[in-house]
Amino acid sequence: MTTPRRLGAAAAAVLALALAGLWFAPRLLDWTAWRGQLASLAAQRLGMAVTLSGPVHLTLLPEPMLEAEGVTVGLPEASLGFGARALNLKLDGWSLLAGRMAPRELTLVGADIRLPWPPVPSFAFSASLASFQAEVVDSRLTIGSMVFERVRAKLSAGSYSEAMRATGSFVPMEVWAGREVRFDATLGRAGFDGTMPLDLTLSSGGTTLAARGTLPPEGGLEGRIEASGPDLSLMLPGPPGPFRAQGRLSASADLIIADGLDLDFNGNPARGAMTLRLRPQPRLDLSLAAGRLNLDPWQNSLRAGGGLPFGLDFSVEAATLRGVPLRRLRASVFRDGDRLSLTDASAVLPGETQVTMNGATAGKRLETVLDFRSEELRATLAALGWPLPSLAPDRLQHADGRARLVIEDGQVAVPELSATVDGTRLSGAGVFRQGFASPPGAGAAAGQGGAAQPGGGPGGAPQGAGGRTGTGQGAG
């Protein structure tokens, strides 16, 4: 081996030993004595008191950094204080070689930050964040009863007159549960009247929500809200497709309300209001008033289950459900887990049939009570896919009554039926099954009006075709 090669190998060996020493040596030493100086540096960076109770470690590679465990930020009597699993303080390497510690970047790991709700602006709160500069990672944020996990954010605040800003991401546990949400928040300083301006933007999966308003001295929030995105179903149990919304925003200890909303779902304009209830348990409610609406995508989304308990109030002048036109639809739907409940649902079907339904789901089965009154029952049955061409035109016209329905797996069971059809009182039970050429019906006994006809019950009421036919008792 020539002399230059020997010198090169020796230099490489020395460099490797030096790097190994820089890597391992600091890890073998006890840096606890630096705890006070590190806490002082962190306090200057955060603008808040810092207490360290755990071990302190120094690493030089890949860059100089002090790490301390058992971190407490703020004093117990302060308006804002929290704990963190660790504090990482990156140092300037050249300053460290000169015997000085010059912090470049501070990171809090595993912070558990709790903020009051509703937010109450105050000079004390502004003072506690007067010069806050830090990054938090793998942290948790609790605002009232709302919990946000995996928080990663950069927080900065200048002088007493400058706004405080936070940017980053989190994973909510309620609304948008499990999805990463990016945020950008700017909180102005409290003015002489105690009011603080707030500007907040949230985004996830192309959906953007922006809120602008003020925090009044008595607490809460007042302002405006705008939301838009390519898919409403990513935000709440609604149909897939683009949407836009804007309206007023207010918040209190128990509620966050967006009212006076101008909405657009897939090009269908509507008006409404949304309420997020925070106590005793989180719940989301939406009221919707529209001129025209297709209910099929809403039904599919609601039946998906899961997520935050969700209430939906419909008021639609012209709607369609599985191709059946409905007029003057009014309905309240509540979803909790996999269970759906339907309250005071009413509509006018073809044939001027007015129906009212109340019921709930049990698994894939819907159990409901149906009250109906029809001026032209024959037209209603035809719209539902059960035409009756073989019956006389004057049969199955006026009808009213009540039925208990069990709907599941392509069939409708009628355990109880009490009705009057064309002046004939009927009671009975039956099963409506899909896939038969002739219309299914409930086997019934007539209280008056003659015997059943082949292919039809009293007064032309159809019998079950190919399916199980129930038995009935005469009424009156």
C-alpha positions in Angstrom: 0.0 0.0 0.0 1.4 3.4 -1.0 1.9 6.2 1.5 -1.1 8.3 0.3 -3.4 5.3 0.6 -2.1 4.6 4.1 -2.7 8.3 5.0 -6.2 8.1 3.5 -7.1 4.9 5.4 -5.8 6.4 8.7 -7.8 9.6 8.1 -10.9 7.6 7.4 -10.3 5.5 10.6 -9.8 8.7 12.7 -13.0 10.2 11.2 -15.0 7.1 11.9 -13.7 7.0 15.5 -14.5 10.7 15.9 -18.0 10.2 14.6 -18.5 7.2 16.9 -17.3 9.3 19.8 -19.6 12.1 18.9 -22.5 9.6 18.6 -22.0 7.5 21.7 -20.1 9.7 24.2 -22.9 12.2 25.0 -25.3 9.4 25.5 -23.1 7.9 28.2 -22.9 11.1 30.3 -25.3 12.5 32.9 -26.6 15.9 31.8 -29.0 16.3 34.7 -27.0 19.3 35.9 -28.1 21.1 32.8 -31.7 20.8 33.7 -32.0 24.4 35.2 -30.2 26.0 32.2 -32.3 24.1 29.7 -35.5 25.1 31.5 -34.4 28.7 31.4 -33.7 28.5 27.7 -37.1 26.8 27.0 -38.9 29.4 29.1 -37.4 32.2 27.1 -38.5 30.5 23.9 -42.0 29.7 25.1 -42.6 32.9 27.0 -43.9 30.8 29.9 -42.4 29.2 33.0 -41.0 25.7 32.3 -40.2 23.0 34.9 -38.3 19.8 34.1 -38.4 16.8 36.4 -37.0 13.9 34.3 -33.6 13.0 32.9 -31.8 15.1 30.3 -29.9 13.8 27.3 -27.6 15.4 24.8 -27.0 14.2 21.2 -24.6 15.7 18.8 -25.5 13.8 15.6 -27.1 14.2 13.2 -27.5 17.7 14.9 -27.0 19.0 18.4 -30.1 18.6 20.5 -31.0 18.5 24.2 -33.9 16.3 25.2 -35.6 16.5 28.6 -38.4 14.4 30.0 -41.1 15.3 32.6 -42.1 18.7 31.3 -44.5 21.2 32.8 -45.2 24.4 31.0 -46.8 27.3 32.8 -47.6 27.8 36.5 -50.6 26.3 38.3 -52.2 29.7 38.7 -51.7 30.7 35.1 -54.6 30.8 32.6 -52.8 28.3 30.3 -50.6 25.5 31.6 -50.0 21.9 30.4 -47.6 18.9 30.7 -45.6 17.2 28.0 -43.8 13.9 27.8 -40.6 15.4 26.5 -39.0 18.6 25.3 -36.5 18.7 22.4 -34.3 21.8 22.0 -32.2 21.9 18.9 -28.9 23.9 19.3 -26.6 25.8 17.0 -23.5 23.7 16.5 -21.0 26.5 16.2 -22.3 28.2 19.3 -22.0 24.9 21.2 -18.3 24.6 20.1 -17.8 28.1 21.5 -19.2 26.9 24.9 -22.6 28.6 24.5 -26.1 27.1 24.0 -28.0 29.0 21.4 -31.5 27.4 20.8 -32.7 27.1 17.2 -35.9 25.2 17.5 -38.1 23.9 20.4 -40.4 20.9 20.1 -42.8 19.6 22.7 -43.5 15.9 22.4 -46.7 14.3 23.8 -48.2 17.5 25.1 -51.6 17.3 26.8 -53.1 20.7 26.3 -56.5 21.6 27.8 -58.4 24.8 26.8 -61.6 26.0 28.3 -64.9 26.1 26.4 -66.5 28.4 25.6 -63.4 30.5 25.0 -63.3 33.5 27.2 -60.9 36.3 25.9 -58.8 38.0 28.5 -55.7 40.0 28.9 -54.3 37.2 31.2 -54.7 34.7 28.4 -53.0 37.1 25.9 -50.2 37.7 28.4 -49.5 34.0 29.0 -48.9 33.6 25.2 -47.1 36.9 24.7 -44.0 35.4 23.0 -44.9 31.7 22.7 -42.8 30.0 20.0 -42.8 26.2 19.7 -43.8 23.1 17.8 -45.9 20.3 19.3 -45.9 16.8 17.9 -47.8 13.6 18.9 -49.9 15.6 21.3 -53.5 15.8 22.5 -55.7 18.8 22.6 -58.9 19.0 24.6 -61.3 21.9 24.2 -64.2 21.5 26.6 -65.5 17.9 25.8 -64.0 17.7 22.3 -60.8 15.7 22.0 -58.2 16.0 19.2 -55.5 13.3 18.9 -52.2 13.2 17.0 -51.9 17.0 17.1 -48.9 18.3 15.2 -48.7 22.1 15.1 -46.4 25.1 15.0 -47.4 27.8 17.4 -46.1 31.4 17.2 -47.0 34.6 19.0 -45.1 37.9 18.8 -45.5 40.9 21.1 -48.5 41.9 23.1 -50.0 43.7 20.0 -49.4 40.9 17.5 -51.7 38.0 16.6 -51.1 34.5 17.7 -51.0 31.8 15.0 -51.2 28.1 14.9 -50.8 25.8 11.8 -50.7 22.0 11.6 -52.9 18.9 11.7 -54.9 16.8 14.1 -57.2 13.7 14.1 -60.6 14.5 15.7 -62.4 11.9 17.7 -66.0 13.0 16.8 -66.8 14.9 13.6 -64.5 13.8 10.8 -63.5 11.0 13.2 -60.3 9.2 12.1 -59.5 11.6 9.3 -56.5 13.9 9.4 -57.6 17.5 9.4 -55.2 20.4 8.6 -55.8 23.7 10.3 -54.7 27.3 10.2 -55.8 29.6 13.1 -55.1 33.2 13.8 -56.2 34.7 17.1 -55.9 38.4 17.6 -55.1 40.1 20.8 -57.9 41.3 23.1 -58.8 44.9 22.5 -59.8 47.5 25.1 -63.4 46.1 25.0 -62.1 42.6 25.7 -63.1 41.2 22.2 -60.6 38.9 20.4 -60.9 38.3 16.6 -60.6 34.7 15.4 -59.9 33.3 11.9 -60.0 29.5 11.6 -59.6 27.3 8.5 -60.0 23.5 8.5 -59.5 21.2 5.5 -59.7 17.5 5.0 -60.0 15.4 1.8 -60.6 18.5 -0.3 -63.3 19.8 2.0 -62.7 23.3 3.5 -64.4 25.0 6.4 -63.6 28.6 7.2 -64.9 30.5 10.3 -64.3 34.2 11.0 -65.7 36.0 14.0 -65.0 37.4 17.4 -64.8 36.1 20.9 -66.9 38.5 23.0 -65.9 39.3 26.6 -68.7 37.2 28.1 -67.4 34.1 26.3 -68.6 32.1 23.2 -68.1 32.9 19.5 -70.0 35.0 17.0 -69.2 35.2 13.3 -69.7 33.7 9.9 -68.9 30.3 8.4 -68.3 29.0 4.9 -67.8 25.4 3.8 -67.3 23.7 0.4 -65.9 20.4 -0.9 -66.1 17.7 -3.5 -67.9 15.2 -1.3 -70.5 16.0 1.4 -70.4 12.4 2.7 -66.8 13.1 4.0 -68.2 15.7 6.3 -71.5 14.4 7.6 -74.0 11.6 6.8 -75.2 13.0 3.4 -75.1 12.1 -0.3 -71.7 12.0 -2.1 -71.1 14.9 -4.4 -70.0 18.6 -4.3 -71.6 21.0 -1.8 -71.4 24.6 -0.7 -72.7 26.3 2.5 -72.4 29.7 4.2 -74.2 31.3 7.1 -74.0 32.6 10.6 -72.0 31.0 13.4 -72.4 31.1 17.1 -71.1 29.1 20.0 -71.9 28.6 23.7 -70.9 26.2 26.4 -73.3 23.5 25.1 -73.8 24.3 21.4 -72.1 25.3 18.2 -74.7 26.6 15.8 -74.5 27.4 12.1 -77.9 28.9 11.1 -79.3 30.9 8.2 -77.3 28.5 5.9 -77.5 28.9 2.2 -76.8 25.4 0.9 -76.2 23.7 -2.4 -76.0 19.9 -2.8 -75.1 18.6 -6.2 -76.7 21.7 -7.7 -79.8 21.6 -5.6 -80.3 24.8 -3.6 -81.6 24.5 0.0 -81.6 26.4 3.3 -80.9 25.0 6.7 -79.2 25.0 10.1 -76.7 22.8 11.8 -76.1 22.2 15.5 -73.3 20.4 17.2 -74.3 19.6 20.7 -71.4 19.2 23.1 -73.2 18.1 26.3 -74.1 15.7 27.8 -72.9 13.7 24.8 -71.7 15.0 21.4 -74.4 15.0 18.7 -74.8 16.6 15.3 -78.2 17.8 14.0 -79.1 19.2 10.6 -82.4 20.8 9.5 -82.9 21.1 5.8 -85.6 22.9 3.7 -85.5 22.4 -0.1 -87.7 22.7 -3.1 -86.6 19.5 -4.7 -84.5 16.6 -3.4 -83.6 13.0 -4.3 -83.8 11.0 -1.0 -82.0 7.8 -2.3 -78.4 9.0 -1.6 -79.5 10.4 1.8 -81.1 7.0 2.7 -78.0 5.1 1.7 -75.7 7.3 3.7 -77.8 7.2 6.8 -78.1 3.4 6.7 -74.3 3.1 6.6 -74.3 3.6 10.4 -71.4 4.5 12.7 -70.0 7.9 13.6 -71.4 10.7 15.7 -75.1 10.5 16.7 -76.8 12.4 13.9 -80.3 14.0 13.6 -81.8 15.1 10.3 -85.0 17.1 9.8 -86.4 17.2 6.2 -88.8 19.7 4.8 -89.0 19.2 1.0 -91.8 20.3 -1.3 -91.0 17.8 -4.1 -88.9 14.7 -3.4 -88.3 11.3 -4.9 -87.6 8.0 -3.1 -86.7 5.0 -5.3 -88.4 6.6 -8.2 -91.7 7.4 -6.4 -92.6 11.1 -6.3 -93.4 12.6 -3.0 -94.9 16.0 -2.2 -94.8 18.0 1.0 -92.3 15.7 2.7 -91.7 16.3 6.4 -89.5 13.9 8.4 -87.2 13.6 11.4 -84.5 10.9 11.3 -82.1 10.1 14.1 -79.1 7.8 13.7 -77.2 6.4 16.7 -74.7 3.8 15.8 -76.4 1.3 13.5 -80.0 2.2 14.7 -82.2 4.6 12.8 -85.4 6.1 14.1 -88.1 7.8 12.0 -90.4 10.3 13.7 -93.5 12.1 12.3 -92.6 11.4 8.7 -95.4 12.6 6.4 -95.8 13.0 2.7 -98.3 13.0 -0.1 -98.0 10.2 -2.7 -99.5 10.0 -6.2 -103.2 9.5 -5.9 -103.4 12.2 -3.2 -102.5 9.5 -0.6 -101.4 11.2 2.6 -99.2 9.0 4.8 -97.6 9.4 8.2 -94.9 7.0 9.5 -93.2 6.4 12.9 -90.7 3.6 13.4 -87.1 2.4 13.9 -84.7 -0.1 12.4 -83.5 -3.3 14.1 -80.5 -4.5 12.1 -81.6 -4.6 8.5 -85.3 -4.6 9.4 -87.5 -1.5 9.6 -90.5 -1.7 11.9 -93.0 1.1 11.5 -96.6 2.2 11.9 -98.2 3.6 8.8 -101.3 5.8 8.9 -102.8 6.6 5.4 -105.7 8.3 3.8 -106.1 8.1 0.0 -108.4 9.7 -2.6 -107.3 7.4 -5.4 -105.6 4.3 -3.9 -105.4 2.6 -7.3 -103.1 5.4 -8.6 -101.0 5.1 -5.5 -100.5 1.4 -6.0 -99.6 1.9 -9.7 -96.9 4.5 -8.7 -95.5 2.0 -6.2 -95.2 -0.6 -9.0 -98.4 -2.5 -8.5 -100.7 -1.7 -11.4 -104.2 -3.3 -11.3 -105.4 -3.4 -15.0 -107.8 -6.3 -14.4 -109.9 -4.5 -11.8 -112.9 -2.3 -12.5 -111.9 1.4 -12.8 -114.2 2.2 -9.8 -112.5 -0.2 -7.4 -109.8 0.8 -4.9 -110.4 4.5 -4.8 -111.0 5.9 -1.4 -109.1 4.4 1.5 -107.9 5.2 5.0 -106.5 3.2 7.9 -103.5 2.1 9.8 -101.0 -0.7 9.3 -98.0 -2.1 11.2 -95.2 -2.8 8.7 -92.0 -4.9 8.9 -89.8 -4.2 5.9 -86.7 -6.4 5.2 -85.0 -8.5 2.5 -87.2 -7.5 -0.4 -90.5 -8.0 1.3 -93.0 -6.1 3.4 -94.8 -7.9 6.2 -98.1 -6.5 7.5 -98.7 -8.1 10.9 -101.7 -5.8 11.5 -104.0 -4.0 9.2 -107.1 -2.0 9.9 -108.6 0.0 7.0 -111.7 1.1 5.2 -111.5 0.7 1.4 -114.3 2.0 -0.8 -116.6 1.9 2.2 -115.7 -1.7 3.2 -114.0 -2.1 6.6 -111.1 -4.5 6.5 -108.7 -6.0 9.0 -106.0 -8.7 8.5 -102.4 -9.5 7.8 -100.1 -10.5 5.0 -96.8 -10.3 3.2 -95.9 -8.3 0.2 -93.1 -10.0 -1.8 -91.1 -8.7 -4.7 -90.9 -10.5 -8.0 -94.6 -11.5 -8.6 -96.5 -10.7 -11.7 -99.7 -9.7 -9.9 -99.8 -7.3 -7.0 -99.4 -8.7 -3.5 -101.9 -7.9 -0.8 -103.2 -8.7 2.6 -105.6 -11.5 3.2 -108.6 -9.8 4.9 -112.1 -10.4 6.0 -114.8 -7.9 5.1 -117.0 -6.4 7.6 -119.5 -5.5 4.9 -119.7 -5.5 1.1 -119.8 -9.1 -0.1 -117.4 -12.0 -0.7 -113.9 -11.9 -2.0 -113.5 -12.2 -5.7 -110.9 -14.4 -7.5 -107.7 -12.4 -7.7 -109.2 -9.8 -5.3 -110.4 -9.3 -1.8 -113.6 -7.6 -0.8 -114.3 -4.5 -2.9 -111.4 -5.5 -5.2 -108.7 -5.7 -2.6 -106.0 -8.0 -4.0 -104.9 -11.2 -2.5 -101.3 -12.4 -2.0 -99.9 -13.6 -5.3 -97.5 -16.5 -4.8 -96.5 -15.3 -1.3 -97.9 -16.1 2.1 -101.4 -14.8 2.5 -102.4 -13.7 6.0 -105.7 -14.3 7.7 -108.0 -11.6 8.8 -110.9 -10.9 11.1 -114.0 -8.9 10.2 -114.1 -5.4 11.6 -117.3 -4.4 13.2 
